[in-house]
Amino acid sequence: MTTEPVQTSPEKKGGINLLILLPLIIFLGLAALFLLQMAKGSDPSKIPSVLINKTAPDFDLPPLEGFQANSAPMPGFKTADLMGKVSLVNIWGSWCPACRDEHPILLEMNKDNRYQLVGIAYKDEPQNAARFLRNHGNPFDAVGLDLSGRTGIDWGVYGAPETFIVDRKGVIRYKHIGPLTPTNLRDSFMPVLEQILAEKQ
């Protein structure tokens, strides 16, 4: 009687299982790609968005309950509010250190009445967001509360802060990832904003 040779499973051969190394290989590949982009002088804040030149997604966010601006309740924020005026949509949160860093810039930008500056409080508790604005000043014409982060997902948000420029027709024209600074404001953000403001309706 003949017997079939016993098959040894790959796990018992003592070799390295490639499946275990796969996550490490992927990570190293992505890290190398990131470093290559940095070496070329690419700005990580200019990651392209699939929503550029597309109409802003539908949303209707409630206001920060109990928060007032100029002795009146601060309104919430919805898609219809983007129509007819150039809008800067700032994604922020009271939990976000970089949002605190860029906040003085937003306060200064709100002095320009050629556009509206609106905020989406991203994954924030309403009382924390309201306290942040009371303590640091309110740069926004309206603030919508995105407690679940669902609207942020629809906008393609990576995290806070991010700032979008939306034209008078409600079309997203530009996206800046990370905090606004005097340098990126001067070199990249404001030239695009000025171009959009100069466009005829």
N, C-alpha and C positions, 0 to 999 in steps of 0.2 A: 504494500500500500504506500502510495506517495503522498507526501504532505506539501501543501503550499508554503513557500517561504514566508516567514513572519515579516509584515511590513512595519517598519519603525516610523512612528509619527515624527513630523518635523520638530515638535516640541522636545523630543527626547534626544535629539542629535547634539545638543549642547551649543548650537549656534545662537546668534542674536536674532530675536524675533523682530522683523522689520516693522510690524504693526506697532510695537512699543516705541520705536524711534520716529514714527511718522509725525506725531505732533511736534517733536523737536525740530525735525527737518523743515516742516511748514513754517514754524516760528522763525528759524534762522533765515529762511528764504524771504519772509516778509521784512525782517529786520534789515537784511541786505538791501532790499528794494527801497526801504525808507531812507537808509543811509546814502544810497546812490542819488535819490531825489534831493536830499539835503546838500550833497556835494555839488550837485548841478545848480544849486541856488534856488530850488523850488521852495515856495512858502507853504507850509502845511495848512495855513489858514485859507488857502485858495483851492481846497479840495472841491472839485466840480459837483454840482447838484443836478440830479435828473429833473428837478423842477424849474431850472432856469428857463425863462421864456415860456413858461406855462402858467395858466391861471392858478391862483392860490387855491388850496383845497377848501372845501366847505367846512365851516366850524361855527360854533356859537358858544362862547365861553362866558360863564357868569362873572360878575364883578367880585372884588374882594369885599365881602360883607362887612359893613361897619367902617370902611375906610372912606374918608372924605378928602376932597381937594377943593380949595377955595369955598369952603363952607357948603359944599354940595356933594352928594354921593358920587364916588368915582364910577363911571360907567364900565360895563364889561366890554367885550370885544368880539365881533363876529365878521364873517366874510364881507357882508355888505358895507362895512365901515371902511373897506379898502378902496371903494370906488370914488373917483372924482378928485382924488388928491394923492400926491406922492406920499408913500408911507414908509417909515422905518419900523420894522417889527423886530423887537429885541427879546430874545429868549433869555430869561434870567431866573435866579432863585436866591432866596435869602441864605441858603445853605452853601452857596457857591463863592469861594474866596475870590476868584477871578472877576466875578460880577461886582464885588465890592471895589476891586481895583479900577474897573472901567466906569464906575458910577459917576464920578465927577465929570467925566467926558460927556456922558449922557445929559447931565444937568446943564452943561454948557450948550450942547446941541439943541436942547429944547427951546433955547432963546430964538431960534430961527423959525419964523412962522411960514416958510415956504413949503413945509412938509409937516406931517403929523408923526409924532414919535409914540408908538404904542408898545405895550409890554405884554408878554405871555409869561406868567408866573408858573414855571415848569416844575412839576412834581413837588410843589410846595404846599405847606399848610397855610391856610388863609391868615391865621393870626400871626404867623411868623413873617409872611410876606408884608402884611400891613405894618408890623412893627419895624421891619427893615426900612420901608419908605418913610415912616414917621421919623425914624432916627437919622436917616441919611439924606432925606429930601426926595421929592417925587418928580422925576423928569418926564413922566408919561402923561399923555392926553387921555389914555384909557388903558386899563389893565384887565386882562382876562385870566382866570384861574384855570390852569390845566393840571388838576390834581392827580389824575391817573397817568398823564403823559401821552394820552391817545392822540391829541392834536399835534403834539411834538413829533410823533411818529409819522403822521400824515404830512408834516412839513419836511420830513427827512432830517430831523435834528439828531446830531451826534451827542450833544450835551450842551451845557450852559457855560459861558454865554455864546450865543450866535446872533447875528444881526442880518436881516434881509432887507433889501430895497425892493419895494413893490411900486409899480408905476400907476398912473391914474386909471388904467383899465383893469387893475387888479391882477396884473401879470408880474410874477417874481422875476426880477432882472439881475439880482446879484445876491450872493451869500457870503458872509464873512464868518469864519469859525474862530472862536477864541475872543479874548477881550479886545476892544478897540483901544488903540494907543495913539498918542500924537503922531507917531511915525507912520503907522499903517493908515491912519485917517488921512494924512497928507498925501501919501504916496499911492494909495490904491482906492480907498473907500470914497473920499470926497470927489475925485475926478469922475468916477462913475455916477455919483449922485448928482453932480452939477450937470452932467450930460443929460440925465433923465429929466431933471428939472427944466432944462432948456427946451425939451421936446414940446411940440404943440399937441394939444389934446386930439 
